[in-house]
Amino acid sequence: MNKPETPRTSARLEIDIAYLREQLDSLLTIPSPTGYTDNAVRHLCGELEKLGVGYDLTRRGAIRAHLRGLSANGSRAVVGHVDTLGAQVKALKPNGRLELVPIGSWSARFAEGARTIVFSEKGAYRGTILPLRASGHTFGDDVDTLPVGWDYIELRVDAYSSSEEDLERLGIDVGDIVAIDPQPEFLDNGFIVSRHLDNKAGCAIMMAAMKAIKESQQPPPVDTYWLFTIAEEVGHGAASILLPDIAEMVAVDNGTTAPGQNSSEFGVTIAMADMTGPFDFHLTRRLVELCDALDIRRRKDVFRHYRSDSASAVEAGADVRTALITFGVDASHGYERIHMHALRSCSELLTAFALSGIGNPRDTRPVSGLAGFPKQPTLPAVQTLSPEFQPAPSEED
């Protein structure tokens, strides 16, 4: 079988690293746990307007930015999520503290000691998440024997609150959203340490890629939509914002640099599968070819306990080719760490994808015949063994 032609693309676009960092820093300062994303959405819309990129906003606040191409048929999408992990008030406790439940899937191990903001009807209050046994002078070694879990922590509000009635006077109630301070650090060696890099970093990558494309003045071959979703951490993803004209969609999110994984904090990590199954064979292969053609460092990985924005769209029945590119994150959903090299590499790949030629002209139509339908590599029916592995001839032969 002939090797497919490498997709047409221009030279690798230069990414404005200072702009990428600025966008990440700005997004990290805006609390946006799932359910409380309006302010982050407003920020992104303002930045899109500065870039001269048009957008639509859904009722709940998901953003569909639009870079017009030479054709509207077989359009593409890039998707990332602006929402982050957080918590919610489950109960007002008799001791004047708050019982919490998590927003998204994350361990209470990383909640202990976190500084927070509680958003109530009467305003915002600072606070700290503490274990139920927080005082070493009171509990001694028992501090270390307390189990890890959301049932064993509580939120201490930095206001006078020694009873449930005090909390009610403050206006705090069940269901109030709690944002976790990111505590970001940008190191001179390129490392970035913060909570919520998943997926504030992905949004910054997308903004930097759009800026590079706009400044290059190269029109994409087809319309490209840049989707910012607001509920990925609770499984909603891109299902409600995807247009039927979109034939290909690349999600941008974090990869996991942990034992047993192949992800890296440098370059692009291309996901081959997540817990919803394999990503599209042809689109994923094309992204690998683009990396190799443009000398973008890349790896491949498979994620077993992970899903991204594309999952909800596919599960909802969207007939769209999907892929996932990631920036390697150490300690995902905890105190996360990334490197600017990976952010730049992901942004470069997104520009290459947006400007590359159409992968399969047949995909510009939602339904068609067999003509043009792609093929996948297959083995011959009978595989010939190398001479050294051939069986020795018998006497009968």
BATINU-836066 format. One record per residue (C-alpha): residue number from 1; x, y, z. Coordinates in steps of 0.1 Angstrom, whole numbers, plus 5000, padded with zeros to 4 digits. Layout:
BEGIN
+------+------+------+------+
! resi !   xx !   yy !   zz !
+------+------+------+------+
!  NUM !    X !    Y !    Z !
...
+------+------+------+------+
end
This chain:
BEGIN
+------+------+------+------+
! resi !   xx !   yy !   zz !
+------+------+------+------+
!    1 ! 5000 ! 5000 ! 5000 !
!    2 ! 5013 ! 5034 ! 4990 !
!    3 ! 5021 ! 5058 ! 5019 !
!    4 ! 4996 ! 5087 ! 5020 !
!    5 ! 5009 ! 5120 ! 5009 !
!    6 ! 5020 ! 5143 ! 5036 !
!    7 ! 4994 ! 5170 ! 5041 !
!    8 ! 5001 ! 5204 ! 5025 !
!    9 ! 5011 ! 5230 ! 5050 !
!   10 ! 5032 ! 5261 ! 5052 !
!   11 ! 5064 ! 5264 ! 5072 !
!   12 ! 5059 ! 5262 ! 5110 !
!   13 ! 5045 ! 5294 ! 5123 !
!   14 ! 5062 ! 5313 ! 5150 !
!   15 ! 5043 ! 5314 ! 5183 !
!   16 ! 5043 ! 5345 ! 5205 !
!   17 ! 5055 ! 5329 ! 5237 !
!   18 ! 5051 ! 5361 ! 5257 !
!   19 ! 5015 ! 5363 ! 5246 !
!   20 ! 5009 ! 5326 ! 5254 !
!   21 ! 5023 ! 5332 ! 5289 !
!   22 ! 5002 ! 5363 ! 5294 !
!   23 ! 4970 ! 5345 ! 5284 !
!   24 ! 4978 ! 5316 ! 5308 !
!   25 ! 4986 ! 5340 ! 5336 !
!   26 ! 4955 ! 5360 ! 5331 !
!   27 ! 4932 ! 5329 ! 5329 !
!   28 ! 4947 ! 5315 ! 5361 !
!   29 ! 4938 ! 5346 ! 5380 !
!   30 ! 4901 ! 5342 ! 5371 !
!   31 ! 4883 ! 5316 ! 5391 !
!   32 ! 4863 ! 5293 ! 5368 !
!   33 ! 4852 ! 5260 ! 5384 !
!   34 ! 4825 ! 5242 ! 5365 !
!   35 ! 4793 ! 5262 ! 5370 !
!   36 ! 4811 ! 5295 ! 5377 !
!   37 ! 4828 ! 5302 ! 5343 !
!   38 ! 4811 ! 5335 ! 5332 !
!   39 ! 4841 ! 5358 ! 5341 !
!   40 ! 4866 ! 5336 ! 5323 !
!   41 ! 4843 ! 5335 ! 5293 !
!   42 ! 4841 ! 5373 ! 5293 !
!   43 ! 4879 ! 5375 ! 5293 !
!   44 ! 4883 ! 5351 ! 5264 !
!   45 ! 4856 ! 5370 ! 5244 !
!   46 ! 4875 ! 5402 ! 5250 !
!   47 ! 4908 ! 5387 ! 5238 !
!   48 ! 4891 ! 5373 ! 5207 !
!   49 ! 4878 ! 5408 ! 5199 !
!   50 ! 4914 ! 5422 ! 5202 !
!   51 ! 4926 ! 5396 ! 5177 !
!   52 ! 4898 ! 5404 ! 5153 !
!   53 ! 4882 ! 5369 ! 5156 !
!   54 ! 4845 ! 5367 ! 5154 !
!   55 ! 4826 ! 5344 ! 5178 !
!   56 ! 4792 ! 5332 ! 5189 !
!   57 ! 4782 ! 5326 ! 5225 !
!   58 ! 4758 ! 5299 ! 5236 !
!   59 ! 4731 ! 5305 ! 5263 !
!   60 ! 4753 ! 5290 ! 5290 !
!   61 ! 4785 ! 5306 ! 5278 !
!   62 ! 4804 ! 5282 ! 5255 !
!   63 ! 4824 ! 5301 ! 5228 !
!   64 ! 4825 ! 5292 ! 5192 !
!   65 ! 4852 ! 5314 ! 5175 !
!   66 ! 4854 ! 5314 ! 5138 !
!   67 ! 4884 ! 5317 ! 5114 !
!   68 ! 4870 ! 5318 ! 5079 !
!   69 ! 4887 ! 5296 ! 5053 !
!   70 ! 4886 ! 5293 ! 5015 !
!   71 ! 4857 ! 5269 ! 5018 !
!   72 ! 4829 ! 5262 ! 5043 !
!   73 ! 4826 ! 5226 ! 5034 !
!   74 ! 4843 ! 5200 ! 5056 !
!   75 ! 4852 ! 5226 ! 5083 !
!   76 ! 4874 ! 5218 ! 5112 !
!   77 ! 4873 ! 5225 ! 5150 !
!   78 ! 4898 ! 5229 ! 5178 !
!   79 ! 4883 ! 5225 ! 5213 !
!   80 ! 4895 ! 5232 ! 5248 !
!   81 ! 4877 ! 5238 ! 5281 !
!   82 ! 4879 ! 5268 ! 5303 !
!   83 ! 4862 ! 5252 ! 5334 !
!   84 ! 4884 ! 5238 ! 5362 !
!   85 ! 4880 ! 5216 ! 5392 !
!   86 ! 4865 ! 5231 ! 5424 !
!   87 ! 4841 ! 5223 ! 5452 !
!   88 ! 4806 ! 5231 ! 5463 !
!   89 ! 4791 ! 5236 ! 5498 !
!   90 ! 4772 ! 5205 ! 5508 !
!   91 ! 4762 ! 5215 ! 5544 !
!   92 ! 4767 ! 5242 ! 5570 !
!   93 ! 4782 ! 5226 ! 5600 !
!   94 ! 4774 ! 5233 ! 5637 !
!   95 ! 4810 ! 5244 ! 5643 !
!   96 ! 4807 ! 5272 ! 5617 !
!   97 ! 4826 ! 5254 ! 5590 !
!   98 ! 4815 ! 5240 ! 5557 !
!   99 ! 4812 ! 5205 ! 5544 !
!  100 ! 4822 ! 5202 ! 5508 !
!  101 ! 4817 ! 5180 ! 5478 !
!  102 ! 4841 ! 5181 ! 5448 !
!  103 ! 4833 ! 5196 ! 5414 !
!  104 ! 4850 ! 5173 ! 5390 !
!  105 ! 4871 ! 5142 ! 5399 !
!  106 ! 4900 ! 5151 ! 5422 !
!  107 ! 4914 ! 5138 ! 5454 !
!  108 ! 4908 ! 5154 ! 5488 !
!  109 ! 4945 ! 5148 ! 5493 !
!  110 ! 4951 ! 5178 ! 5471 !
!  111 ! 4923 ! 5198 ! 5488 !
!  112 ! 4939 ! 5198 ! 5522 !
!  113 ! 4956 ! 5232 ! 5529 !
!  114 ! 4942 ! 5249 ! 5498 !
!  115 ! 4932 ! 5285 ! 5500 !
!  116 ! 4898 ! 5292 ! 5485 !
!  117 ! 4871 ! 5317 ! 5476 !
!  118 ! 4835 ! 5309 ! 5486 !
!  119 ! 4810 ! 5327 ! 5464 !
!  120 ! 4778 ! 5335 ! 5483 !
!  121 ! 4747 ! 5356 ! 5476 !
!  122 ! 4762 ! 5384 ! 5498 !
!  123 ! 4797 ! 5383 ! 5484 !
!  124 ! 4829 ! 5363 ! 5483 !
!  125 ! 4847 ! 5350 ! 5513 !
!  126 ! 4882 ! 5337 ! 5517 !
!  127 ! 4888 ! 5304 ! 5534 !
!  128 ! 4911 ! 5274 ! 5539 !
!  129 ! 4903 ! 5237 ! 5534 !
!  130 ! 4915 ! 5218 ! 5565 !
!  131 ! 4914 ! 5182 ! 5577 !
!  132 ! 4890 ! 5176 ! 5606 !
!  133 ! 4920 ! 5171 ! 5629 !
!  134 ! 4941 ! 5201 ! 5619 !
!  135 ! 4958 ! 5210 ! 5651 !
!  136 ! 4989 ! 5191 ! 5660 !
!  137 ! 4989 ! 5206 ! 5695 !
!  138 ! 4954 ! 5192 ! 5701 !
!  139 ! 4954 ! 5158 ! 5683 !
!  140 ! 4991 ! 5150 ! 5683 !
!  141 ! 4999 ! 5119 ! 5661 !
!  142 ! 4962 ! 5114 ! 5654 !
!  143 ! 4966 ! 5141 ! 5628 !
!  144 ! 4985 ! 5116 ! 5607 !
!  145 ! 4960 ! 5088 ! 5611 !
!  146 ! 4930 ! 5106 ! 5597 !
!  147 ! 4919 ! 5090 ! 5564 !
!  148 ! 4920 ! 5108 ! 5531 !
!  149 ! 4886 ! 5117 ! 5517 !
!  150 ! 4860 ! 5145 ! 5513 !
!  151 ! 4843 ! 5133 ! 5544 !
!  152 ! 4874 ! 5141 ! 5564 !
!  153 ! 4879 ! 5178 ! 5555 !
!  154 ! 4861 ! 5210 ! 5560 !
!  155 ! 4863 ! 5246 ! 5549 !
!  156 ! 4872 ! 5273 ! 5575 !
!  157 ! 4857 ! 5306 ! 5564 !
!  158 ! 4878 ! 5337 ! 5571 !
!  159 ! 4849 ! 5355 ! 5588 !
!  160 ! 4833 ! 5352 ! 5621 !
!  161 ! 4815 ! 5319 ! 5619 !
!  162 ! 4814 ! 5296 ! 5650 !
!  163 ! 4779 ! 5282 ! 5643 !
!  164 ! 4755 ! 5274 ! 5615 !
!  165 ! 4736 ! 5306 ! 5623 !
!  166 ! 4767 ! 5327 ! 5618 !
!  167 ! 4772 ! 5311 ! 5584 !
!  168 ! 4736 ! 5319 ! 5575 !
!  169 ! 4741 ! 5356 ! 5585 !
!  170 ! 4771 ! 5357 ! 5562 !
!  171 ! 4748 ! 5346 ! 5533 !
!  172 ! 4766 ! 5313 ! 5528 !
!  173 ! 4743 ! 5285 ! 5518 !
!  174 ! 4742 ! 5249 ! 5505 !
!  175 ! 4753 ! 5248 ! 5469 !
!  176 ! 4776 ! 5278 ! 5469 !
!  177 ! 4806 ! 5274 ! 5446 !
!  178 ! 4841 ! 5272 ! 5460 !
!  179 ! 4871 ! 5281 ! 5438 !
!  180 ! 4905 ! 5267 ! 5447 !
!  181 ! 4935 ! 5292 ! 5445 !
!  182 ! 4958 ! 5282 ! 5416 !
!  183 ! 4990 ! 5295 ! 5433 !
!  184 ! 5009 ! 5298 ! 5399 !
!  185 ! 5046 ! 5301 ! 5396 !
!  186 ! 5064 ! 5308 ! 5362 !
!  187 ! 5100 ! 5297 ! 5365 !
!  188 ! 5128 ! 5311 ! 5345 !
!  189 ! 5137 ! 5277 ! 5332 !
!  190 ! 5103 ! 5273 ! 5315 !
!  191 ! 5085 ! 5252 ! 5340 !
!  192 ! 5051 ! 5264 ! 5352 !
!  193 ! 5036 ! 5251 ! 5385 !
!  194 ! 5000 ! 5257 ! 5393 !
!  195 ! 4966 ! 5242 ! 5399 !
!  196 ! 4942 ! 5244 ! 5370 !
!  197 ! 4967 ! 5241 ! 5342 !
!  198 ! 4941 ! 5216 ! 5330 !
!  199 ! 4929 ! 5233 ! 5310 !
!  200 ! 4937 ! 5270 ! 5313 !
!  201 ! 4970 ! 5261 ! 5295 !
!  202 ! 4950 ! 5245 ! 5266 !
!  203 ! 4930 ! 5277 ! 5262 !
!  204 ! 4962 ! 5298 ! 5262 !
!  205 ! 4976 ! 5274 ! 5235 !
!  206 ! 4945 ! 5280 ! 5214 !
!  207 ! 4947 ! 5318 ! 5217 !
!  208 ! 4983 ! 5318 ! 5208 !
!  209 ! 4977 ! 5296 ! 5177 !
!  210 ! 4949 ! 5319 ! 5165 !
!  211 ! 4971 ! 5349 ! 5170 !
!  212 ! 4998 ! 5333 ! 5149 !
!  213 ! 4974 ! 5324 ! 5121 !
!  214 ! 4959 ! 5359 ! 5120 !
!  215 ! 4993 ! 5375 ! 5118 !
!  216 ! 5004 ! 5351 ! 5091 !
!  217 ! 4975 ! 5363 ! 5069 !
!  218 ! 4972 ! 5328 ! 5055 !
!  219 ! 4936 ! 5317 ! 5051 !
!  220 ! 4929 ! 5282 ! 5062 !
!  221 ! 4917 ! 5259 ! 5034 !
!  222 ! 4884 ! 5254 ! 5052 !
!  223 ! 4866 ! 5272 ! 5080 !
!  224 ! 4881 ! 5265 ! 5114 !
!  225 ! 4861 ! 5268 ! 5146 !
!  226 ! 4878 ! 5273 ! 5179 !
!  227 ! 4856 ! 5260 ! 5207 !
!  228 ! 4859 ! 5269 ! 5243 !
!  229 ! 4836 ! 5247 ! 5265 !
!  230 ! 4825 ! 5253 ! 5301 !
!  231 ! 4817 ! 5219 ! 5316 !
!  232 ! 4843 ! 5193 ! 5305 !
!  233 ! 4853 ! 5185 ! 5341 !
!  234 ! 4819 ! 5171 ! 5347 !
!  235 ! 4816 ! 5152 ! 5314 !
!  236 ! 4796 ! 5176 ! 5292 !
!  237 ! 4824 ! 5187 ! 5268 !
!  238 ! 4817 ! 5197 ! 5232 !
!  239 ! 4784 ! 5179 ! 5226 !
!  240 ! 4762 ! 5211 ! 5227 !
!  241 ! 4785 ! 5234 ! 5207 !
!  242 ! 4795 ! 5212 ! 5177 !
!  243 ! 4781 ! 5222 ! 5143 !
!  244 ! 4770 ! 5195 ! 5118 !
!  245 ! 4794 ! 5210 ! 5091 !
!  246 ! 4825 ! 5201 ! 5112 !
!  247 ! 4842 ! 5171 ! 5098 !
!  248 ! 4873 ! 5170 ! 5120 !
!  249 ! 4879 ! 5181 ! 5156 !
!  250 ! 4911 ! 5182 ! 5176 !
!  251 ! 4908 ! 5185 ! 5214 !
!  252 ! 4936 ! 5202 ! 5234 !
!  253 ! 4941 ! 5191 ! 5270 !
!  254 ! 4966 ! 5177 ! 5294 !
!  255 ! 4986 ! 5145 ! 5291 !
!  256 ! 4997 ! 5126 ! 5322 !
!  257 ! 5034 ! 5123 ! 5328 !
!  258 ! 5032 ! 5095 ! 5353 !
!  259 ! 5047 ! 5060 ! 5357 !
!  260 ! 5033 ! 5038 ! 5330 !
!  261 ! 5026 ! 5067 ! 5307 !
!  262 ! 5045 ! 5078 ! 5276 !
!  263 ! 5036 ! 5115 ! 5279 !
!  264 ! 5063 ! 5142 ! 5282 !
!  265 ! 5065 ! 5177 ! 5296 !
!  266 ! 5083 ! 5186 ! 5263 !
!  267 ! 5069 ! 5185 ! 5228 !
!  268 ! 5034 ! 5173 ! 5219 !
!  269 ! 5019 ! 5141 ! 5232 !
!  270 ! 4993 ! 5127 ! 5207 !
!  271 ! 4967 ! 5105 ! 5223 !
!  272 ! 4959 ! 5073 ! 5205 !
!  273 ! 4930 ! 5064 ! 5228 !
!  274 ! 4913 ! 5073 ! 5260 !
!  275 ! 4887 ! 5056 ! 5281 !
!  276 ! 4861 ! 5061 ! 5254 !
!  277 ! 4882 ! 5042 ! 5229 !
!  278 ! 4906 ! 5049 ! 5200 !
!  279 ! 4907 ! 5083 ! 5184 !
!  280 ! 4902 ! 5085 ! 5146 !
!  281 ! 4929 ! 5066 ! 5128 !
!  282 ! 4933 ! 5089 ! 5099 !
!  283 ! 4932 ! 5122 ! 5117 !
!  284 ! 4956 ! 5111 ! 5144 !
!  285 ! 4980 ! 5097 ! 5118 !
!  286 ! 4978 ! 5131 ! 5099 !
!  287 ! 4988 ! 5150 ! 5131 !
!  288 ! 5018 ! 5126 ! 5135 !
!  289 ! 5028 ! 5133 ! 5099 !
!  290 ! 5025 ! 5171 ! 5105 !
!  291 ! 5048 ! 5169 ! 5135 !
!  292 ! 5074 ! 5148 ! 5116 !
!  293 ! 5072 ! 5171 ! 5085 !
!  294 ! 5076 ! 5203 ! 5106 !
!  295 ! 5101 ! 5189 ! 5131 !
!  296 ! 5077 ! 5193 ! 5161 !
!  297 ! 5088 ! 5169 ! 5189 !
!  298 ! 5061 ! 5144 ! 5196 !
!  299 ! 5052 ! 5112 ! 5214 !
!  300 ! 5021 ! 5090 ! 5215 !
!  301 ! 5002 ! 5078 ! 5246 !
!  302 ! 4971 ! 5059 ! 5257 !
!  303 ! 4950 ! 5072 ! 5286 !
!  304 ! 4930 ! 5046 ! 5306 !
!  305 ! 4914 ! 5069 ! 5332 !
!  306 ! 4908 ! 5100 ! 5311 !
!  307 ! 4883 ! 5116 ! 5287 !
!  308 ! 4884 ! 5149 ! 5269 !
!  309 ! 4860 ! 5173 ! 5252 !
!  310 ! 4855 ! 5151 ! 5222 !
!  311 ! 4841 ! 5122 ! 5242 !
!  312 ! 4807 ! 5138 ! 5249 !
!  313 ! 4803 ! 5148 ! 5212 !
!  314 ! 4810 ! 5113 ! 5200 !
!  315 ! 4788 ! 5097 ! 5226 !
!  316 ! 4760 ! 5120 ! 5216 !
!  317 ! 4763 ! 5106 ! 5180 !
!  318 ! 4783 ! 5133 ! 5162 !
!  319 ! 4798 ! 5119 ! 5130 !
!  320 ! 4831 ! 5137 ! 5133 !
!  321 ! 4867 ! 5125 ! 5132 !
!  322 ! 4883 ! 5133 ! 5165 !
!  323 ! 4919 ! 5135 ! 5178 !
!  324 ! 4935 ! 5147 ! 5210 !
!  325 ! 4968 ! 5165 ! 5214 !
!  326 ! 4982 ! 5171 ! 5249 !
!  327 ! 5008 ! 5190 ! 5268 !
!  328 ! 5024 ! 5167 ! 5294 !
!  329 ! 5013 ! 5175 ! 5330 !
!  330 ! 5029 ! 5161 ! 5361 !
!  331 ! 5006 ! 5155 ! 5390 !
!  332 ! 4974 ! 5161 ! 5370 !
!  333 ! 4944 ! 5173 ! 5390 !
!  334 ! 4968 ! 5182 ! 5419 !
!  335 ! 4997 ! 5206 ! 5421 !
!  336 ! 5003 ! 5204 ! 5384 !
!  337 ! 5035 ! 5212 ! 5365 !
!  338 ! 5041 ! 5218 ! 5328 !
!  339 ! 5068 ! 5233 ! 5306 !
!  340 ! 5065 ! 5261 ! 5281 !
!  341 ! 5082 ! 5239 ! 5254 !
!  342 ! 5051 ! 5216 ! 5253 !
!  343 ! 5027 ! 5246 ! 5252 !
!  344 ! 5046 ! 5261 ! 5223 !
!  345 ! 5048 ! 5228 ! 5205 !
!  346 ! 5010 ! 5222 ! 5208 !
!  347 ! 5003 ! 5257 ! 5195 !
!  348 ! 5026 ! 5251 ! 5165 !
!  349 ! 5008 ! 5218 ! 5157 !
!  350 ! 4974 ! 5235 ! 5159 !
!  351 ! 4985 ! 5262 ! 5134 !
!  352 ! 4998 ! 5234 ! 5111 !
!  353 ! 4966 ! 5215 ! 5114 !
!  354 ! 4944 ! 5246 ! 5107 !
!  355 ! 4965 ! 5255 ! 5076 !
!  356 ! 4971 ! 5220 ! 5062 !
!  357 ! 4953 ! 5207 ! 5032 !
!  358 ! 4921 ! 5187 ! 5034 !
!  359 ! 4927 ! 5152 ! 5047 !
!  360 ! 4900 ! 5135 ! 5026 !
!  361 ! 4879 ! 5155 ! 5001 !
!  362 ! 4851 ! 5129 ! 5007 !
!  363 ! 4847 ! 5142 ! 5043 !
!  364 ! 4834 ! 5176 ! 5030 !
!  365 ! 4801 ! 5158 ! 5026 !
!  366 ! 4782 ! 5142 ! 5055 !
!  367 ! 4772 ! 5112 ! 5034 !
!  368 ! 4785 ! 5098 ! 5001 !
!  369 ! 4793 ! 5065 ! 4984 !
!  370 ! 4823 ! 5043 ! 4987 !
!  371 ! 4844 ! 5063 ! 4963 !
!  372 ! 4872 ! 5081 ! 4981 !
!  373 ! 4866 ! 5062 ! 5014 !
!  374 ! 4900 ! 5057 ! 5030 !
!  375 ! 4919 ! 5024 ! 5035 !
!  376 ! 4938 ! 5012 ! 5065 !
!  377 ! 4970 ! 4990 ! 5063 !
!  378 ! 4964 ! 4953 ! 5063 !
!  379 ! 4987 ! 4922 ! 5063 !
!  380 ! 4988 ! 4899 ! 5033 !
!  381 ! 4966 ! 4868 ! 5038 !
!  382 ! 4998 ! 4845 ! 5041 !
!  383 ! 5028 ! 4861 ! 5057 !
!  384 ! 5061 ! 4847 ! 5043 !
!  385 ! 5087 ! 4838 ! 5069 !
!  386 ! 5123 ! 4849 ! 5066 !
!  387 ! 5146 ! 4821 ! 5054 !
!  388 ! 5161 ! 4816 ! 5089 !
!  389 ! 5127 ! 4809 ! 5103 !
!  390 ! 5116 ! 4785 ! 5075 !
!  391 ! 5110 ! 4749 ! 5086 !
!  392 ! 5137 ! 4724 ! 5077 !
!  393 ! 5127 ! 4702 ! 5047 !
!  394 ! 5115 ! 4667 ! 5056 !
!  395 ! 5127 ! 4635 ! 5039 !
!  396 ! 5094 ! 4633 ! 5021 !
!  397 ! 5100 ! 4667 ! 5005 !
+------+------+------+------+
end
